[in-house]
């Protein structure tokens, strides 16, 4: 519900703050007094197009602020969530628009800067305008189907149709995925069979690649160690070294003997030193033999066969080559083999699985079509009732030559959806014998607004939940007397539990209002401003009398005004 409108420097209005209540509010006043300025300001706050002509002469900017108190289940909250705007449901929703004299425009929602398009989306949820070819919503055939469903109480059938659609869509997707998998497996079957045969020949074991890598490292180290031992053994080859040491020992023996023959004191230092050298050589011979034996023992301790390293490397390289081919880790080859085997096994039953999925999808399609037919029948029944309701409203609104119908036509299966398989459009024939066409064929703005009133009155009679602010701009254009009274009566009924704003020149309409505002001009020359008076009961009587009699208000006009107000 709209609860407030603040207007600053818009055309003839310098500053104006209006408070709105529920029910029917009538705006009256002389032509050109500025009634349309109020609607322009409200439209500006709701995202309508703007230009610099709206900025009051001498002002730097025009500002329109609309304050709403939406119901807890209003669709506007979801829109705010979608736009990422913050709000509190227990607080007012404020839409503000600023238009500068330089043509630049700014938009705000709860003081958060946003785009004009966001204001427009929010405004479309909060306000409906009917009149002068601004019958927002009803001219768009896309709105007719949900309106008909709400009027006909088709929500249960719609829910069943949505559930059947979801089941069909899920079944179709499963069949599609299974068919795609089958086709992909069929295309890969030869390659998979070759890969499985290669893996079977290779027969990789769990953790084998890791074990082989460790074994290869150990065998490689053993081979190098043995090479080092062999090199050491070569350096102290027993026969060569022992032979040389033996020759040295015998040479020293001969030296000792020659010294004794030459009369050298056998206990003297020379003979003693030669003896020490001979004994050292003798010990070296013994230790060299011991060293060679120790080296041989160390070599014998290594249980190494060069063929083992070669076999380990060949096996490891084969595993790694297969892993690269499959794009997996070498230790994952057993799992890769199991996966390939499963895929080949699945291929054997793929046709059966696809056939089963397609059968289930077909069953879901049949169920959906049945739910859609049930929904279509409910819509056609609701359409018949809506046609009768609207037709009963047209005569009193001086649209007795027009005919109304609800067209419920099937759509192609590929265009069906969760809301069924119907194309719904409200159509009208404006003259006897003329073909039925969309609502846009109604040429007169006043007739279009009255037709919208007939539709809204018929739809509202079903209690369709929260309604936006409904604005009827000169819905009584070109009518008077009983027709204007019928318009006022329907606006009054429509405003029960809702909020309706009507711009009118008809006293019969104004008399039905819960609140009555008179728009007038004040001041002279360049100082002319638009003002709004909230009329008391007596002031309403005087204004309605003016509307009845013109410039000179007579007692008879006042009496007629009182009669209208209490009718």
ZIKA-V357787 format. One line per field, one symbol per residue. psi: psi as a letter, one per 30 degrees, with the letter a starting at -180 (. if undefined). burial: 1 if it has 16 or more other C-alpha atoms within 10 Angstrom, else 0. A space follows every 50 residues. Layout:
psi = ???
burial = ???
This chain:
psi = kkflkkkjhjcfjekkkkkkalakkkklllkgfgefeeeeeeeefgglkl lfffkkkflflkkkjkklillfgkffeeeeeefgkllkfgllkkkkkkjl fgfkkkkkjhgkkaleeeeeeeefffkkkkkhghikeffjfffeeeeeee efhgeeeeeeeeeeeeeeeeeeeeeeeeeeeeeeeeffeeeeeeeeeeee eeiklkgeeeeeeeeeeeeeeeeeeeeeeeeeeefhkeeeeeeeeeeeee eeeeeeeeeeeggkjfgleeeeeeeeeeeeeeeeeeeeeeeeeeeeeeef fjikkefeeeeeeeeeeeeeeeeeefhlkefgeeeeeeeeeeeeeeeege eeeeeeeeeeeeeeeeeeeeeeeeeeeeeeeeeeeeeeeeeffeefghhf flkkljjjklllefflafgahkjkkklkjflkfklkllfffjekeeeeee eeeeeeeeeffgigakklkkkjjhfgkglabeeeeeeeeeeeeefjgakk kkjlgkeeeefflekkkkklkkalbfgklklkkjkleeeeeeeeeeeefb ejkleeeeeeeeeefg.
burial = 11111111111111010001011111111000111011111111111101 01011110001111111111100101100100000000000111111111 10001011110000010111011111111111111011101001101111 11110011011111111110110111011011001100100100110010 00010001100110110010010001000000100101000100110010 01001100000000000000100110010011011001100100100010 00000000100110110011011000000111110110011011001001 00110011011001101110111111011101101110111011011110 01111111010000011111111111111100000111100100111111 11111111110000001111111111101100111111111111100111 11111111111110111111100000001111000000011111111110 00100011011101100
